[in-house]
Amino acid sequence: MLVASVGEGWCFLGNAFSYVAVIIGLLMIKTESKPPKPAQHFRAGVAEAFNFVRHTGPVGALLVLLGLISFMGLRYEILIPVYTREMLHGGPKEFGLLMGASGVGAKAGGSNGRISAGGPR
């Protein structure tokens, strides 16, 4: 909805400023220095990761679910700009309205039909 009201340029600028705050926060994190681990061969690292996934049930189930969604489904956000331009003959304003409507629908669906600003009740 913000794209529809102020334009995409201002939205990109606001997004850029939000990254500055995150980068500053990351730079403020203090970490302990640990001795470096010996270098591991790439294949050994991949084998260790697969072994961990195989022996950790919830992690394996989540990765399978994520893989199915990634390979079988196509995110509609990829097609919305083309649909807006080609089918609706719209521009950034219509694109912003469509994406905003998607967010409102997700919020309404996630809150049992109630649109609220608060968290779970």
Summary of the structure (lengths in Angstrom):
residues: 121
radius of gyration: 21.6
end to end distance: 26.6
largest distance: 58.8
contacts: 223
relative contact order: 0.11
helix: 70%
strand: 0%
